[in-house]
Amino acid sequence: MIDIRIVCTHDAVKLAETLMRLLEAEQHVVRLVYGRQAGAQLEAAKTAREAVLLIWSPDAPGQLYMHEWARQIDPARRVEIATASGWPRIERDAPVIDFASWKGVRGARAWNALVERLRAVSRPYDPPQPLPKRALAGAGAGAFALIGAVTLVWRSHQEAQTPQFAALEPELSEISADAGVGGPLTAIEPASVEDLAVHPIANPHFTPIAHTDLPDLMETPDLALADLPEPTLLDRLRSLNPLRDDQSTGDN
């Protein structure tokens, strides 16, 4: 949405104010300058990012500042409407729009022509529109294809730079499986635990212990029980006591 500067003479101020109100309703930022004071803003307007709307009313062709605006503003940014004839013959990107019969409403032929001209002027200043989803998907697929092609080229380049590895393949194929070369193992699950066979692991640094006979144990003579003394009379009397067992049991 580009800003708009309306430049006119005093006899076209009412028309300029109507255009300003309608264009602001279309979300444009509109400035209005008229009379001789418009000449003071010409130098700054040459490089401004805005559309310049010139109104060629009956008095406009006779004013020098209107001719200066028409001559010094870039034709790509200039929009011209007329309510009377007599506008100057200068370089233009689009013809002058006839507003002589315009009644101040949207939808008329003159208004639609003005809107189209403003769109053409603002197109170089509008931000770029986002790509549609289909275009984004196509761009993503193209990027993946480009990455795949670059990967294939890189792999072929690496293979061309390392031919010595291809020369080692016959030598590697002649190495025996028992030569101690590491590599992947194939594990097969047995049908049952009884099919497992435990094989001793060869260890050149291990010396098995030789099996020998049982060691000789030292022989000792049989120990004879010492002769116990004969029981005394008192011991015999105590053994006859019927309460001795109960007391001894209680003491225990």
C-alpha positions in Angstrom: 0.0 0.0 0.0 1.8 3.1 -1.2 1.4 6.7 0.2 -0.2 9.3 -2.1 0.5 13.0 -2.4 -2.2 15.1 -4.2 -1.1 18.3 -5.9 -3.7 20.7 -7.3 -4.7 24.3 -7.7 -7.3 26.1 -5.6 -10.2 25.4 -7.9 -9.7 21.6 -7.4 -9.4 21.5 -3.6 -13.0 20.2 -3.2 -12.3 17.3 -5.6 -9.0 16.6 -3.9 -10.6 16.4 -0.5 -13.2 13.9 -1.8 -10.4 11.8 -3.3 -8.4 12.1 -0.1 -11.3 10.8 2.0 -12.0 7.8 -0.3 -8.4 6.8 -0.6 -7.8 7.0 3.1 -10.7 4.6 3.4 -8.7 2.3 1.2 -5.9 2.3 3.8 -3.7 4.8 1.9 -1.8 7.6 3.6 -2.7 10.7 1.7 -1.2 14.2 1.8 -2.8 17.2 0.1 -0.8 20.3 -1.1 -2.2 23.1 -3.3 -1.4 26.5 -4.4 2.1 28.1 -4.7 3.2 26.4 -1.4 3.3 23.1 -3.3 6.5 24.2 -5.1 8.4 24.1 -1.7 7.8 20.4 -1.3 8.8 19.4 -4.9 12.5 18.8 -4.1 11.7 16.3 -1.2 9.0 14.6 -3.3 11.5 13.7 -6.0 13.0 10.8 -4.0 10.0 9.9 -1.8 8.5 6.4 -1.9 5.0 7.7 -2.8 2.7 8.2 -5.7 2.1 11.8 -6.9 -1.5 12.5 -8.0 -1.8 15.6 -10.2 -5.3 17.1 -10.8 -5.5 19.1 -14.1 -8.4 21.4 -13.3 -9.3 24.4 -15.5 -6.8 26.7 -13.7 -4.0 24.1 -13.4 -2.5 24.4 -16.9 -1.8 28.1 -16.3 0.2 27.5 -13.1 4.0 27.1 -13.4 4.3 24.9 -10.2 1.9 22.3 -11.7 4.2 22.1 -14.8 7.2 21.7 -12.6 5.6 18.8 -10.7 4.6 17.1 -13.9 8.1 17.6 -15.4 10.3 16.6 -12.4 8.4 13.7 -10.9 9.3 10.3 -12.3 6.6 9.1 -14.8 6.5 5.7 -13.1 5.3 7.4 -9.9 3.0 10.0 -11.5 -0.8 9.6 -11.6 -2.8 12.3 -13.6 -6.5 13.0 -13.6 -8.3 15.9 -15.4 -11.5 17.7 -15.1 -10.8 19.9 -18.1 -8.6 19.8 -21.2 -5.3 21.6 -21.6 -2.8 19.4 -19.7 0.8 19.6 -21.0 2.3 17.2 -23.4 5.0 15.4 -21.5 6.4 11.9 -21.2 3.9 9.6 -19.5 3.7 5.9 -18.6 -0.1 6.0 -18.5 -2.7 8.4 -20.1 -4.5 11.1 -18.1 -7.7 9.8 -16.6 -10.9 11.7 -17.4 -12.7 12.8 -14.1 -14.9 15.5 -15.7 -18.1 13.4 -15.2 -17.2 11.7 -12.0 -19.9 12.1 -9.3 -17.7 11.3 -6.2 -18.6 7.6 -5.8 -16.6 4.4 -6.0 -17.3 1.9 -8.8 -17.4 4.4 -11.6 -15.2 4.0 -14.6 -13.0 6.9 -13.7 -12.5 5.6 -10.1 -11.7 2.1 -11.3 -9.1 3.5 -13.7 -7.5 5.5 -10.9 -7.3 2.4 -8.6 -5.6 0.4 -11.3 -3.1 3.1 -12.0 -2.3 3.4 -8.3 -1.8 -0.4 -8.1 0.7 -0.2 -11.1 2.6 2.6 -9.3 2.7 0.8 -5.9 3.7 -2.7 -7.4 7.5 -2.0 -7.3 7.3 -0.9 -3.6 5.1 -3.7 -2.3 6.8 -6.4 -0.2 7.2 -9.8 -1.9 4.2 -12.1 -1.6 4.8 -15.4 0.3 5.1 -18.5 -1.9 2.0 -20.8 -2.0 2.2 -24.1 -0.3 2.5 -26.0 -3.5 5.5 -23.9 -4.6 7.1 -24.4 -1.2 6.7 -28.2 -1.6 8.2 -28.1 -5.0 11.1 -26.1 -3.8 11.7 -28.6 -1.0 11.6 -31.5 -3.4 14.1 -29.7 -5.6 16.4 -29.0 -2.7 16.4 -32.7 -1.7 17.1 -33.7 -5.3 20.0 -31.2 -5.4 21.4 -32.6 -2.1 21.2 -36.2 -3.5 23.0 -35.2 -6.7 25.8 -33.4 -4.7 26.2 -36.5 -2.5 26.5 -38.8 -5.5 29.1 -36.5 -7.1 31.1 -36.3 -3.8 31.1 -40.1 -3.4 32.3 -40.6 -6.9 35.0 -38.0 -6.3 36.1 -39.8 -3.2 36.3 -43.2 -4.9 38.4 -41.6 -7.7 40.8 -40.1 -5.2 41.4 -43.4 -3.3 42.2 -46.1 -5.8 44.7 -47.8 -3.5 41.9 -49.3 -1.4 40.6 -51.2 -4.4 44.1 -52.8 -4.9 44.0 -54.2 -1.4 40.7 -56.1 -1.9 42.3 -59.3 -3.4 44.9 -59.5 -0.6 42.2 -59.1 2.1 40.1 -61.8 0.5 43.0 -64.3 0.8 43.4 -63.9 4.6 42.3 -67.0 6.4 39.5 -66.9 8.9 41.9 -68.5 11.5 44.5 -65.7 11.2 43.0 -63.7 14.0 41.4 -60.9 11.9 38.5 -59.4 13.7 35.1 -59.1 12.1 31.4 -59.6 12.6 30.3 -62.9 14.2 27.3 -64.9 13.3 25.4 -66.0 16.4 23.0 -69.0 16.1 20.6 -69.8 18.9 20.8 -73.6 19.8 17.6 -75.6 19.9 18.1 -76.5 23.6 20.6 -76.0 26.3 21.8 -79.6 25.9 23.2 -78.6 22.4 25.7 -76.2 23.9 29.2 -77.5 24.0 31.8 -75.9 26.2 35.2 -75.7 24.6 38.3 -74.8 26.5 39.8 -71.5 25.6 43.3 -71.7 24.4 45.6 -69.6 26.5 49.4 -70.0 25.7 50.3 -68.3 29.1 48.3 -70.8 31.2 49.9 -74.0 32.5 47.4 -76.5 33.9 48.1 -78.1 37.3 49.3 -81.7 37.0 47.0 -84.2 38.7 48.8 -86.2 41.5 47.8 -88.8 44.1 46.4 -88.0 47.4 48.9 -86.5 49.9 50.3 -88.7 52.6 48.8 -88.0 56.0 50.7 -88.4 59.3 49.7 -91.5 61.2 49.0 -91.1 64.9 48.8 -93.9 67.5 45.4 -94.9 69.0 44.7 -93.0 72.2 43.8 -95.3 75.1 41.2 -94.1 77.6 42.8 -93.4 81.0 41.8 -95.8 83.8 39.0 -94.2 85.9 39.2 -94.7 89.7 36.8 -97.0 91.4 33.7 -95.3 92.9 33.8 -94.8 96.7 31.2 -95.8 99.2 29.8 -92.3 99.3 29.4 -92.3 95.5 27.5 -95.6 95.7 25.2 -94.3 98.4 24.4 -91.2 96.4 23.5 -93.4 93.5 21.0 -95.2 95.6 19.2 -92.0 96.5 15.8 -91.8 94.6 15.7 -88.0 94.7 19.1 -87.5 93.2 17.9 -87.6 89.7 15.1 -85.1 90.3 17.5 -82.7 92.0 20.1 -83.1 89.4 17.5 -82.5 86.8 16.3 -79.3 88.6 19.9 -78.1 88.9 20.4 -78.6 85.3 
